[in-house]
Amino acid sequence: MDDTRWLSAADQDVWRTFVTMLGALGEHMDRQLQRDSSMPYTYYEILVVLSHAPCRSLRMSELAGLRGSSRSRLSHAVARLEAQGWVERRECPTDKRGSVAVLTDAGFAALAAAAPGHVTTVREAVFDRLTPEQVTALGAISAAILDGIDPDKTLPGCRELR
């Protein structure tokens, strides 16, 4: 007996539109950051996460989890950010086997320089196209999906949207 709960035609249309939008939005953000700041979107997001962390630092494993990245992919990205002077890798003070990524002052400055163009792109691509009610719904929907996938990845402030 097949227990698969297949998507209806309407559900498939919504799903395909959603997946296409996610990919296009990520590419749009990446193109803007590359053009204006010579920085891939993934690196920008790493800098953002570190900028909000206590002491602008996180264990590499925690940073990988928050970014939804494998440890090896994150390690490669952090190595590139280290080469730019934007991040330093340090030994973890509580666990000598682990390491900590620390956002440097130069990294914070690069983030601050990239942020105005990025937020303008986010505003134009997303928020300017939605009504206030749609923005509220988008936040609640995003938080509900994220909570269902991995509650540990729900960012501070997201739970209040539900």
DSSP file (Angstrom, degrees, kcal/mol; ACC not computed):
  #  RESIDUE AA STRUCTURE BP1 BP2  ACC     N-H-->O    O-->H-N    N-H-->O    O-->H-N    TCO  KAPPA ALPHA  PHI   PSI    X-CA   Y-CA   Z-CA
    1    1 A M              0   0    0      0, 0.0     2,-0.7     0, 0.0     0, 0.0   0.000 360.0 360.0 360.0 136.0    0.0    0.0    0.0
    2    2 A D        +     0   0    0      1,-0.1     0, 0.0     2,-0.1     0, 0.0  -0.789 360.0 179.9 -92.9 114.5    1.3    3.4   -0.9
    3    3 A D        +     0   0    0     -2,-0.7     2,-0.2     2,-0.1    -1,-0.1   0.333  36.5 132.1 -94.0   6.7    1.2    5.9    2.0
    4    4 A T        -     0   0    0      1,-0.1     2,-1.2     0, 0.0    -2,-0.1  -0.395  52.8-144.9 -65.3 128.7    2.7    8.7    0.0
    5    5 A R        -     0   0    0     -2,-0.2    -1,-0.1     0, 0.0    -2,-0.1  -0.727  26.0-156.3 -93.5  85.2    0.7   12.0    0.4
    6    6 A W        -     0   0    0     -2,-1.2     2,-0.2     1,-0.1     0, 0.0  -0.216  18.2-106.0 -65.1 150.9    1.2   13.3   -3.1
    7    7 A L        -     0   0    0      1,-0.1    -1,-0.1     4,-0.1     2,-0.0  -0.526  31.2-122.4 -75.7 142.2    1.0   17.0   -3.8
    8    8 A S     >  -     0   0    0     -2,-0.2     4,-2.7     1,-0.1     5,-0.2  -0.288  32.5-100.8 -71.5 169.3   -2.1   18.2   -5.6
    9    9 A A  H  > S+     0   0    0      1,-0.2     4,-2.1     2,-0.2     5,-0.1   0.909 127.0  48.6 -59.4 -41.5   -1.7   20.2   -8.8
   10   10 A A  H  > S+     0   0    0      2,-0.2     4,-2.2     1,-0.2    -1,-0.2   0.914 111.1  49.9 -65.4 -42.4   -2.2   23.4   -6.9
   11   11 A D  H  > S+     0   0    0      1,-0.2     4,-2.9     2,-0.2    -2,-0.2   0.901 109.4  52.2 -62.3 -40.8    0.3   22.4   -4.2
   12   12 A Q  H  X S+     0   0    0     -4,-2.7     4,-2.9     2,-0.2     5,-0.3   0.904 108.5  50.7 -62.0 -41.5    2.8   21.5   -7.0
   13   13 A D  H  X S+     0   0    0     -4,-2.1     4,-2.2     2,-0.2    -1,-0.2   0.929 112.6  45.9 -61.8 -44.9    2.4   24.9   -8.5
   14   14 A V  H  X S+     0   0    0     -4,-2.2     4,-2.7     2,-0.2    -2,-0.2   0.935 114.2  48.8 -62.9 -45.9    3.0   26.6   -5.2
   15   15 A W  H  X S+     0   0    0     -4,-2.9     4,-2.8     1,-0.2     5,-0.2   0.934 112.5  46.5 -60.9 -48.2    6.0   24.4   -4.4
   16   16 A R  H  X S+     0   0    0     -4,-2.9     4,-2.3     1,-0.2    -1,-0.2   0.884 113.7  48.9 -65.0 -38.0    7.6   25.0   -7.8
   17   17 A T  H  X S+     0   0    0     -4,-2.2     4,-2.5    -5,-0.3    -1,-0.2   0.924 112.7  48.7 -64.4 -43.6    7.0   28.7   -7.6
   18   18 A F  H  X S+     0   0    0     -4,-2.7     4,-2.6     2,-0.2    -2,-0.2   0.932 113.3  45.6 -61.7 -48.7    8.5   28.8   -4.1
   19   19 A V  H  X S+     0   0    0     -4,-2.8     4,-2.2     2,-0.2    -1,-0.2   0.903 114.1  48.9 -64.1 -42.0   11.6   26.8   -5.0
   20   20 A T  H  X S+     0   0    0     -4,-2.3     4,-2.6    -5,-0.2    -1,-0.2   0.913 111.7  49.9 -63.5 -42.3   12.2   28.9   -8.1
   21   21 A M  H  X S+     0   0    0     -4,-2.5     4,-3.0     2,-0.2     5,-0.2   0.919 109.0  51.9 -62.1 -44.8   11.8   32.1   -6.1
   22   22 A L  H  X S+     0   0    0     -4,-2.6     4,-2.3     1,-0.2    -2,-0.2   0.936 113.1  44.2 -59.0 -47.0   14.3   30.9   -3.4
   23   23 A G  H  X S+     0   0    0     -4,-2.2     4,-2.3     1,-0.2    -1,-0.2   0.927 115.6  47.0 -63.4 -45.4   16.9   30.1   -6.1
   24   24 A A  H  X S+     0   0    0     -4,-2.6     4,-2.4     2,-0.2    -2,-0.2   0.889 112.1  50.6 -65.4 -39.3   16.3   33.3   -8.0
   25   25 A L  H  X S+     0   0    0     -4,-3.0     4,-2.6     2,-0.2     5,-0.2   0.924 110.5  49.0 -65.7 -44.0   16.4   35.4   -4.8
   26   26 A G  H  X S+     0   0    0     -4,-2.3     4,-2.4    -5,-0.2    -2,-0.2   0.914 113.1  47.2 -60.6 -43.0   19.7   33.8   -3.7
   27   27 A E  H  X S+     0   0    0     -4,-2.3     4,-2.7     2,-0.2    -2,-0.2   0.895 111.1  52.0 -64.7 -39.9   21.2   34.4   -7.1
   28   28 A H  H  X S+     0   0    0     -4,-2.4     4,-2.0     2,-0.2    -2,-0.2   0.923 111.6  46.3 -62.2 -45.3   20.0   38.0   -7.1
   29   29 A M  H  X S+     0   0    0     -4,-2.6     4,-2.3     1,-0.2     5,-0.2   0.906 113.3  50.0 -63.6 -42.1   21.5   38.7   -3.6
   30   30 A D  H  X S+     0   0    0     -4,-2.4     4,-2.8    -5,-0.2     5,-0.2   0.921 109.1  50.7 -64.5 -44.6   24.8   37.1   -4.7
   31   31 A R  H  X S+     0   0    0     -4,-2.7     4,-2.6     1,-0.2     5,-0.2   0.918 111.5  48.3 -60.0 -43.8   25.0   39.1   -7.9
   32   32 A Q  H  X S+     0   0    0     -4,-2.0     4,-2.8     2,-0.2     5,-0.3   0.934 114.5  44.5 -63.5 -46.3   24.5   42.4   -6.1
   33   33 A L  H  X>S+     0   0    0     -4,-2.3     4,-2.5     2,-0.2     6,-1.2   0.901 114.9  48.3 -67.1 -40.5   27.0   41.6   -3.4
   34   34 A Q  H  X5S+     0   0    0     -4,-2.8     4,-1.2     4,-0.3    -2,-0.2   0.937 116.4  43.9 -62.4 -45.7   29.6   40.3   -5.9
   35   35 A R  H  <5S+     0   0    0     -4,-2.6    -2,-0.2    -5,-0.2    -1,-0.2   0.935 126.2  29.0 -65.3 -48.0   29.1   43.4   -8.1
   36   36 A D  H  <5S+     0   0    0     -4,-2.8    -3,-0.2    -5,-0.2    -2,-0.2   0.748 139.0  16.6 -89.8 -25.9   29.1   46.0   -5.3
   37   37 A S  H  <5S-     0   0    0     -4,-2.5    -3,-0.2    -5,-0.3    -2,-0.2   0.373  88.8-123.7-131.0   2.3   31.3   44.5   -2.6
   38   38 A S  S  <<S+     0   0    0     -4,-1.2    -4,-0.3    -5,-0.5    -3,-0.1   0.888  74.3 122.9  51.0  42.2   33.3   41.7   -4.4
   39   39 A M        -     0   0    0     -6,-1.2    -1,-0.2    -9,-0.2    -2,-0.2  -0.994  63.6-125.0-136.6 126.0   31.8   39.3   -1.7
   40   40 A P     >  -     0   0    0      0, 0.0     4,-2.1     0, 0.0     3,-0.4  -0.370  27.5-117.5 -65.1 151.1   29.7   36.2   -2.3
   41   41 A Y  H  > S+     0   0    0      1,-0.2     4,-2.5     2,-0.2     5,-0.2   0.868 114.4  58.0 -56.8 -39.3   26.4   36.1   -0.5
   42   42 A T  H  > S+     0   0    0      1,-0.2     4,-1.6     2,-0.2    -1,-0.2   0.884 107.0  47.2 -62.4 -37.2   27.5   33.1    1.6
   43   43 A Y  H  > S+     0   0    0     -3,-0.4     4,-2.4     2,-0.2    -1,-0.2   0.906 109.8  53.6 -69.9 -40.3   30.5   35.0    2.9
   44   44 A Y  H  X S+     0   0    0     -4,-2.1     4,-2.4     1,-0.2    -2,-0.2   0.926 108.2  50.3 -57.1 -45.4   28.2   38.0    3.7
   45   45 A E  H  X S+     0   0    0     -4,-2.5     4,-2.5     2,-0.2    -1,-0.2   0.865 108.0  52.4 -65.0 -36.2   25.9   35.8    5.7
   46   46 A I  H  X S+     0   0    0     -4,-1.6     4,-2.4     2,-0.2    -1,-0.2   0.935 110.7  48.0 -62.6 -45.7   28.8   34.3    7.7
   47   47 A L  H  X S+     0   0    0     -4,-2.4     4,-2.3     2,-0.2    -2,-0.2   0.890 110.8  51.8 -62.2 -39.6   29.9   37.8    8.6
   48   48 A V  H  X S+     0   0    0     -4,-2.4     4,-1.2     2,-0.2    -2,-0.2   0.945 110.0  48.1 -61.9 -48.6   26.4   38.8    9.6
   49   49 A V  H >X S+     0   0    0     -4,-2.5     4,-0.6     1,-0.2     3,-0.6   0.928 114.1  46.8 -59.4 -45.4   26.0   35.7   11.9
   50   50 A L  H >< S+     0   0    0     -4,-2.4     3,-0.9     1,-0.2    -1,-0.2   0.870 106.4  58.8 -64.7 -35.6   29.4   36.5   13.5
   51   51 A S  H 3< S+     0   0    0     -4,-2.3    -1,-0.2     1,-0.2    -2,-0.2   0.774 109.5  44.4 -65.9 -24.7   28.5   40.2   13.9
   52   52 A H  H << S+     0   0    0     -4,-1.2    -1,-0.2    -3,-0.6    -2,-0.2   0.506  95.1  97.9 -95.7  -5.9   25.5   39.2   16.0
   53   53 A A  S X< S-     0   0    0     -3,-0.9     3,-2.4    -4,-0.6     5,-0.1  -0.485  91.4 -87.3 -81.3 151.6   27.3   36.6   18.1
   54   54 A P  G >  S+     0   0    0      0, 0.0     3,-1.5     0, 0.0    -1,-0.1  -0.368 116.6   1.9 -56.3 132.7   28.6   37.5   21.6
   55   55 A C  G 3  S-     0   0    0      1,-0.3    48,-0.1    -4,-0.1     3,-0.1   0.692 120.6 -84.7  58.9  20.1   32.2   38.9   21.2
   56   56 A R  G <  S+     0   0    0     -3,-2.4    47,-3.0     1,-0.2     2,-0.3   0.852 103.0 110.2  52.0  39.6   31.7   38.5   17.4
   57   57 A S  E <   +A  102   0A   0     -3,-1.5     2,-0.3    45,-0.2    45,-0.2  -0.996  40.4 175.6-145.4 148.9   32.8   34.9   17.7
   58   58 A L  E     -A  101   0A   0     43,-2.0    43,-3.2    -2,-0.3     2,-0.1  -0.991  40.3 -97.0-146.8 149.9   31.3   31.4   17.4
   59   59 A R  E  >  -A  100   0A   0     -2,-0.3     4,-2.6    41,-0.3    41,-0.3  -0.417  39.2-121.0 -59.5 143.6   32.6   27.8   17.5
   60   60 A M  H  > S+     0   0    0     39,-2.7     4,-2.5     1,-0.2     5,-0.2   0.885 112.9  53.1 -57.9 -40.4   33.1   26.6   13.9
   61   61 A S  H  > S+     0   0    0     38,-0.3     4,-2.0     2,-0.2    -1,-0.2   0.894 110.7  46.7 -65.0 -38.9   30.6   23.8   14.5
   62   62 A E  H  > S+     0   0    0      2,-0.2     4,-2.5     1,-0.2    -2,-0.2   0.902 111.7  50.9 -68.8 -41.0   27.9   26.2   15.7
   63   63 A L  H  X S+     0   0    0     -4,-2.6     4,-1.8     2,-0.2    -2,-0.2   0.902 109.3  51.2 -62.4 -41.8   28.5   28.6   12.9
   64   64 A A  H  X>S+     0   0    0     -4,-2.5     5,-2.7    -5,-0.2     4,-0.6   0.920 111.0  48.9 -61.4 -43.1   28.2   25.7   10.4
   65   65 A G  H ><5S+     0   0    0     -4,-2.0     3,-0.7     1,-0.2    -2,-0.2   0.907 110.9  48.7 -63.6 -42.8   24.9   24.7   12.0
   66   66 A L  H 3<5S+     0   0    0     -4,-2.5    -1,-0.2     1,-0.2    -2,-0.2   0.816 115.1  45.1 -67.6 -30.1   23.5   28.2   11.9
   67   67 A R  H 3<5S-     0   0    0     -4,-1.8    -1,-0.2    -5,-0.2    -2,-0.2   0.483 108.4-123.3 -91.2  -3.8   24.5   28.6    8.2
   68   68 A G  T <<5 +     0   0    0     -3,-0.7     2,-0.3    -4,-0.6    -3,-0.2   0.891  67.9 134.6  64.0  37.8   23.2   25.2    7.3
   69   69 A S      < -     0   0    0     -5,-2.7    -1,-0.2    -6,-0.2    -2,-0.1  -0.833  61.4-108.0-120.5 153.6   26.6   24.3    5.9
   70   70 A S     >  -     0   0    0     -2,-0.3     4,-2.5     1,-0.1     5,-0.2  -0.423  34.0-116.1 -71.6 157.9   28.9   21.3    6.2
   71   71 A R  H  > S+     0   0    0      1,-0.2     4,-2.6     2,-0.2     5,-0.2   0.884 115.5  50.8 -63.6 -37.6   31.9   21.8    8.4
   72   72 A S  H  > S+     0   0    0      2,-0.2     4,-2.0     1,-0.2    -1,-0.2   0.915 111.0  47.2 -69.7 -40.4   34.2   21.3    5.5
   73   73 A R  H  > S+     0   0    0      2,-0.2     4,-2.2     1,-0.2    -2,-0.2   0.918 114.5  47.4 -65.0 -42.0   32.4   23.8    3.3
   74   74 A L  H  X S+     0   0    0     -4,-2.5     4,-3.0     2,-0.2     5,-0.2   0.911 109.0  54.5 -64.3 -41.5   32.4   26.3    6.2
   75   75 A S  H  X S+     0   0    0     -4,-2.6     4,-2.1     1,-0.2    -1,-0.2   0.897 108.9  48.6 -59.6 -40.5   36.1   25.7    6.9
   76   76 A H  H  X S+     0   0    0     -4,-2.0     4,-1.8     2,-0.2    -1,-0.2   0.929 112.5  47.7 -64.4 -45.7   36.8   26.5    3.2
   77   77 A A  H  X S+     0   0    0     -4,-2.2     4,-2.2     1,-0.2    -2,-0.2   0.913 111.6  49.9 -62.7 -42.7   34.8   29.7    3.4
   78   78 A V  H  X S+     0   0    0     -4,-3.0     4,-2.7     1,-0.2    -1,-0.2   0.873 106.4  56.1 -65.5 -36.2   36.4   30.8    6.7
   79   79 A A  H  X S+     0   0    0     -4,-2.1     4,-2.1    -5,-0.2    -1,-0.2   0.908 109.1  46.9 -60.5 -40.6   39.8   30.2    5.1
   80   80 A R  H  X S+     0   0    0     -4,-1.8     4,-1.2     2,-0.2    -2,-0.2   0.893 112.4  49.4 -67.4 -39.2   38.9   32.6    2.3
   81   81 A L  H  X>S+     0   0    0     -4,-2.2     5,-2.5     1,-0.2     6,-0.9   0.852 109.4  52.7 -68.4 -33.9   37.6   35.1    4.9
   82   82 A E  H ><5S+     0   0    0     -4,-2.7     3,-1.2     4,-0.2    -2,-0.2   0.909 105.0  54.8 -64.0 -42.4   40.8   34.7    6.8
   83   83 A A  H 3<5S+     0   0    0     -4,-2.1    -1,-0.2     1,-0.3    -2,-0.2   0.818 107.9  50.0 -62.0 -30.0   42.8   35.5    3.7
   84   84 A Q  H 3<5S-     0   0    0     -4,-1.2    -1,-0.3    -5,-0.1    -2,-0.2   0.623 115.6-119.4 -79.1 -14.2   40.8   38.7    3.3
   85   85 A G  T <<5S+     0   0    0     -3,-1.2    22,-0.4    -4,-0.5    21,-0.3   0.646  84.9 114.2  82.8  15.7   41.6   39.5    7.0
   86   86 A W  S   <S+     0   0    0     -5,-2.5    18,-2.1    20,-0.2     2,-0.3   0.690  75.2  28.4 -93.5 -21.3   37.9   39.5    7.8
   87   87 A V  E     -B  103   0A   0     -6,-0.9     2,-0.4    16,-0.2    -2,-0.2  -0.989  63.5-155.6-139.5 145.7   37.9   36.5   10.2
   88   88 A E  E     -B  102   0A   0     14,-2.6    14,-3.0    -2,-0.3     2,-0.5  -0.953  12.6-141.6-118.2 144.0   40.4   34.9   12.5
   89   89 A R  E     +B  101   0A   0     -2,-0.4     2,-0.3    12,-0.2    12,-0.2  -0.920  27.3 179.1-103.5 127.6   40.3   31.3   13.5
   90   90 A R  E     -B  100   0A   0     10,-2.9    10,-3.3    -2,-0.5     2,-0.2  -0.879  35.4 -94.6-126.6 158.2   41.3   30.7   17.2
   91   91 A E  E     -B   99   0A   0     -2,-0.3     8,-0.2     8,-0.2     5,-0.1  -0.480  48.1-107.8 -67.4 139.1   41.6   27.7   19.4
   92   92 A C        -     0   0    0      6,-2.1     3,-0.2     3,-0.5     6,-0.1  -0.556  21.7-146.1 -70.5 127.2   38.5   27.2   21.5
   93   93 A P  S    S+     0   0    0      0, 0.0     3,-0.2     0, 0.0    -1,-0.1   0.755  96.6  39.3 -68.7 -22.6   39.3   28.2   25.1
   94   94 A T  S    S+     0   0    0      1,-0.3     2,-0.3     2,-0.0    -2,-0.1   0.614 125.5  31.3-101.5 -14.3   37.0   25.5   26.6
   95   95 A D    >   -     0   0    0     -3,-0.2     3,-1.8     3,-0.1    -3,-0.5  -0.844  62.3-160.5-147.9 103.9   37.7   22.6   24.2
   96   96 A K  T 3  S+     0   0    0     -2,-0.3    -4,-0.1     1,-0.3    -1,-0.1   0.647  91.2  62.3 -63.9 -14.6   41.2   22.4   22.6
   97   97 A R  T 3  S+     0   0    0     -6,-0.1    -1,-0.3     2,-0.0     2,-0.1   0.738  99.3  65.4 -80.8 -22.3   39.8   20.2   19.8
   98   98 A G    <   -     0   0    0     -3,-1.8    -6,-2.1    -6,-0.1     2,-0.3  -0.454  69.1-146.3 -97.1 168.8   37.5   22.9   18.5
   99   99 A S  E     - B   0  91A   0     -8,-0.2   -39,-2.7    -2,-0.1     2,-0.4  -0.932   6.5-138.9-133.3 161.5   38.1   26.2   17.0
  100  100 A V  E     -AB  59  90A   0    -10,-3.3   -10,-2.9    -2,-0.3     2,-0.5  -0.942   8.6-140.8-121.7 137.0   36.3   29.5   17.0
  101  101 A A  E     -AB  58  89A   0    -43,-3.2   -43,-2.0    -2,-0.4     2,-0.5  -0.864  21.9-166.7 -95.9 130.9   35.7   31.9   14.2
  102  102 A V  E     -AB  57  88A   0    -14,-3.0   -14,-2.6    -2,-0.5     2,-0.5  -0.974  19.3-130.7-123.2 127.8   36.1   35.6   15.2
  103  103 A L  E     - B   0  87A   0    -47,-3.0   -16,-0.2    -2,-0.5   -17,-0.1  -0.650  28.9-145.0 -75.1 123.3   35.0   38.6   13.1
  104  104 A T     >  -     0   0    0    -18,-2.1     4,-2.5    -2,-0.5     5,-0.2  -0.322  25.5-106.0 -82.4 169.5   37.9   41.1   12.9
  105  105 A D  H  > S+     0   0    0      1,-0.2     4,-2.3     2,-0.2     5,-0.1   0.882 124.7  52.6 -61.2 -38.0   37.5   44.8   12.8
  106  106 A A  H  > S+     0   0    0    -21,-0.3     4,-2.2     2,-0.2    -1,-0.2   0.885 109.3  49.3 -65.2 -38.3   38.3   44.7    9.1
  107  107 A G  H  > S+     0   0    0    -22,-0.4     4,-2.4   -21,-0.2    -2,-0.2   0.892 110.3  49.8 -66.3 -40.4   35.6   42.1    8.6
  108  108 A F  H  X S+     0   0    0     -4,-2.5     4,-2.7     2,-0.2    -2,-0.2   0.899 111.0  50.1 -64.9 -39.4   33.1   44.2   10.5
  109  109 A A  H  X S+     0   0    0     -4,-2.3     4,-2.1     2,-0.2    -2,-0.2   0.898 110.2  49.8 -65.0 -40.7   34.1   47.2    8.3
  110  110 A A  H  X S+     0   0    0     -4,-2.2     4,-2.0     2,-0.2    -2,-0.2   0.909 112.4  48.2 -63.6 -41.7   33.6   45.1    5.2
  111  111 A L  H  X S+     0   0    0     -4,-2.4     4,-2.1     2,-0.2    -2,-0.2   0.925 111.0  50.1 -62.5 -45.8   30.2   44.0    6.4
  112  112 A A  H  < S+     0   0    0     -4,-2.7    -2,-0.2     1,-0.2    -1,-0.2   0.858 111.5  49.3 -62.8 -35.4   29.3   47.6    7.3
  113  113 A A  H  < S+     0   0    0     -4,-2.1     4,-0.4     1,-0.2    -1,-0.2   0.859 115.6  42.8 -71.7 -35.1   30.4   48.8    3.8
  114  114 A A  H  X S+     0   0    0     -4,-2.0     4,-2.0     1,-0.2     3,-0.3   0.761  97.6  77.8 -80.9 -26.0   28.4   46.0    2.0
  115  115 A A  H  X S+     0   0    0     -4,-2.1     4,-3.2     1,-0.2     5,-0.3   0.858  86.1  55.3 -59.4 -44.1   25.2   46.3    4.2
  116  116 A P  H  > S+     0   0    0      0, 0.0     4,-1.8     0, 0.0    -1,-0.2   0.925 112.6  42.5 -59.4 -44.3   23.6   49.4    2.6
  117  117 A G  H  > S+     0   0    0     -4,-0.4     4,-1.9    -3,-0.3    -2,-0.2   0.891 116.1  50.0 -66.0 -39.0   23.6   47.9   -0.9
  118  118 A H  H  X S+     0   0    0     -4,-2.0     4,-2.7     2,-0.2     5,-0.2   0.942 110.9  47.1 -65.5 -48.0   22.5   44.6    0.4
  119  119 A V  H  X S+     0   0    0     -4,-3.2     4,-2.8     1,-0.2    -1,-0.2   0.859 110.3  54.0 -66.2 -33.0   19.6   46.0    2.4
  120  120 A T  H  X S+     0   0    0     -4,-1.8     4,-2.6    -5,-0.3    -1,-0.2   0.923 110.4  46.8 -63.1 -43.1   18.5   48.1   -0.5
  121  121 A T  H  X S+     0   0    0     -4,-1.9     4,-2.7     2,-0.2     5,-0.2   0.908 113.0  48.8 -65.1 -42.6   18.4   45.0   -2.7
  122  122 A V  H  X>S+     0   0    0     -4,-2.7     4,-2.4     2,-0.2     5,-0.9   0.936 112.7  48.1 -61.5 -46.7   16.5   43.0    0.0
  123  123 A R  H  <>S+     0   0    0     -4,-2.8     5,-3.3     1,-0.2     6,-0.3   0.937 116.4  42.6 -60.2 -47.7   14.0   45.9    0.4
  124  124 A E  H  <5S+     0   0    0     -4,-2.6    -1,-0.2     1,-0.2    -2,-0.2   0.883 119.3  43.0 -68.2 -38.8   13.4   46.2   -3.4
  125  125 A A  H  <5S+     0   0    0     -4,-2.7    -1,-0.2    -5,-0.2    -2,-0.2   0.804 134.6   5.6 -79.0 -29.5   13.3   42.5   -4.1
  126  126 A V  T ><5S+     0   0    0     -4,-2.4     3,-1.2    -5,-0.2     4,-0.5   0.753 126.3  40.3-119.4 -68.2   11.1   41.5   -1.1
  127  127 A F  G > <S+     0   0    0     -5,-0.9     3,-1.0     1,-0.3    -3,-0.2   0.828 111.6  53.9 -67.0 -35.6    9.6   44.1    1.2
  128  128 A D  G 3 <S+     0   0    0     -5,-3.3    -1,-0.3     1,-0.2    -4,-0.1   0.687 108.1  53.3 -70.7 -16.0    8.6   46.7   -1.4
  129  129 A R  G <  S+     0   0    0     -3,-1.2     2,-0.3    -6,-0.3    -1,-0.2   0.511 103.2  69.0 -94.0  -6.9    6.7   44.0   -3.3
  130  130 A L  S <  S-     0   0    0     -3,-1.0    -4,-0.0    -4,-0.5     0, 0.0  -0.813  77.1-123.4-116.0 151.6    4.6   42.9   -0.3
  131  131 A T     >  -     0   0    0     -2,-0.3     4,-2.2     1,-0.1     5,-0.2  -0.444  39.6-103.4 -77.9 164.0    1.8   44.4    1.7
  132  132 A P  H  > S+     0   0    0      0, 0.0     4,-2.1     0, 0.0     5,-0.1   0.874 125.2  52.5 -56.8 -35.8    2.4   44.7    5.5
  133  133 A E  H  > S+     0   0    0      1,-0.2     4,-2.4     2,-0.2     5,-0.1   0.886 108.1  50.0 -67.3 -38.4    0.1   41.8    5.9
  134  134 A Q  H  > S+     0   0    0      2,-0.2     4,-2.9     1,-0.2    -1,-0.2   0.867 108.3  53.1 -67.8 -35.7    2.1   39.7    3.5
  135  135 A V  H  X S+     0   0    0     -4,-2.2     4,-2.3     2,-0.2    -2,-0.2   0.937 110.4  47.2 -62.9 -45.8    5.3   40.6    5.3
  136  136 A T  H  X S+     0   0    0     -4,-2.1     4,-2.2     1,-0.2    -2,-0.2   0.922 114.1  47.4 -60.7 -44.5    3.8   39.4    8.6
  137  137 A A  H  X S+     0   0    0     -4,-2.4     4,-3.1     2,-0.2     5,-0.3   0.907 109.3  53.5 -64.5 -42.0    2.6   36.2    6.9
  138  138 A L  H  X S+     0   0    0     -4,-2.9     4,-2.7     1,-0.2     5,-0.2   0.917 110.0  48.5 -59.1 -43.7    6.0   35.6    5.2
  139  139 A G  H  X S+     0   0    0     -4,-2.3     4,-2.3     2,-0.2    -1,-0.2   0.927 114.2  45.0 -61.9 -45.5    7.6   35.9    8.6
  140  140 A A  H  X S+     0   0    0     -4,-2.2     4,-2.3     2,-0.2    -2,-0.2   0.909 115.1  47.6 -66.5 -42.6    5.2   33.5   10.3
  141  141 A I  H  X S+     0   0    0     -4,-3.1     4,-2.5     2,-0.2     5,-0.2   0.933 112.7  48.7 -64.0 -46.4    5.4   31.0    7.4
  142  142 A S  H  X S+     0   0    0     -4,-2.7     4,-2.6    -5,-0.3    -2,-0.2   0.915 112.8  47.7 -61.0 -44.1    9.2   31.1    7.3
  143  143 A A  H  X S+     0   0    0     -4,-2.3     4,-2.6    -5,-0.2    -1,-0.2   0.890 111.5  50.6 -65.1 -39.5    9.4   30.6   11.1
  144  144 A A  H  X S+     0   0    0     -4,-2.3     4,-1.8     2,-0.2    -2,-0.2   0.917 113.1  45.3 -65.3 -43.1    6.9   27.7   11.0
  145  145 A I  H  X S+     0   0    0     -4,-2.5     4,-1.8     2,-0.2    -2,-0.2   0.937 114.6  48.0 -65.3 -46.4    8.8   25.9    8.2
  146  146 A L  H  X S+     0   0    0     -4,-2.6     4,-3.0     1,-0.2     7,-0.3   0.904 110.7  51.4 -61.1 -42.4   12.2   26.5    9.9
  147  147 A D  H  < S+     0   0    0     -4,-2.6    -1,-0.2     1,-0.2    -2,-0.2   0.864 110.4  49.5 -64.1 -35.9   10.9   25.2   13.2
  148  148 A G  H  < S+     0   0    0     -4,-1.8    -1,-0.2     2,-0.2    -2,-0.2   0.815 115.8  42.4 -72.3 -30.4    9.5   22.1   11.5
  149  149 A I  H  < S-     0   0    0     -4,-1.8    -2,-0.2     1,-0.2    -3,-0.2   0.935 140.9 -15.6 -79.9 -50.2   12.8   21.4    9.8
  150  150 A D    ><  -     0   0    0     -4,-3.0     3,-2.2    -5,-0.2     4,-0.3  -0.684  52.8-164.8-160.1  96.5   15.2   22.2   12.6
  151  151 A P  G >  S+     0   0    0      0, 0.0     3,-1.1     0, 0.0    -4,-0.1   0.757  90.2  66.0 -57.8 -24.8   14.0   24.1   15.7
  152  152 A D  G 3  S+     0   0    0      1,-0.2    -5,-0.1    -5,-0.1    -6,-0.0   0.700  96.5  56.3 -70.3 -18.0   17.7   24.7   16.7
  153  153 A K  G <  S+     0   0    0     -3,-2.2     2,-0.4    -7,-0.3    -1,-0.2   0.476  75.7 116.5 -92.4  -2.8   18.1   26.9   13.6
  154  154 A T    <   -     0   0    0     -3,-1.1     3,-0.1    -4,-0.3     5,-0.1  -0.537  65.5-133.3 -68.1 122.9   15.3   29.2   14.5
  155  155 A L    >>  -     0   0    0     -2,-0.4     3,-2.2     1,-0.1     4,-0.5  -0.372  29.8 -83.7 -77.5 155.0   17.0   32.6   15.0
  156  156 A P  T 34 S+     0   0    0      0, 0.0    -1,-0.1     0, 0.0     0, 0.0  -0.318 118.8  24.8 -56.0 136.8   16.2   34.8   18.0
  157  157 A G  T 34 S+     0   0    0     -3,-0.1     4,-0.2     1,-0.0     3,-0.2   0.120  98.7  93.3  94.8 -21.7   13.1   36.9   17.3
  158  158 A C  T X4 S+     0   0    0     -3,-2.2     3,-1.6     1,-0.2     4,-0.4   0.851  75.3  61.5 -74.8 -33.3   11.7   34.4   14.8
  159  159 A R  G >< S+     0   0    0     -4,-0.5     3,-1.4     1,-0.3    -1,-0.2   0.835  94.8  62.8 -63.4 -30.8    9.6   32.5   17.4
  160  160 A E  G 3  S+     0   0    0      1,-0.3    -1,-0.3    -3,-0.2    -2,-0.2   0.652  89.6  70.5 -69.7 -12.3    7.6   35.6   18.2
  161  161 A L  G <         0   0    0     -3,-1.6    -1,-0.3     1,-0.2    -2,-0.2   0.710 360.0 360.0 -75.9 -19.9    6.3   35.7   14.5
  162  162 A R    <         0   0    0     -3,-1.4    -1,-0.2    -4,-0.4    -2,-0.2   0.472 360.0 360.0 -87.0 360.0    4.2   32.6   15.1
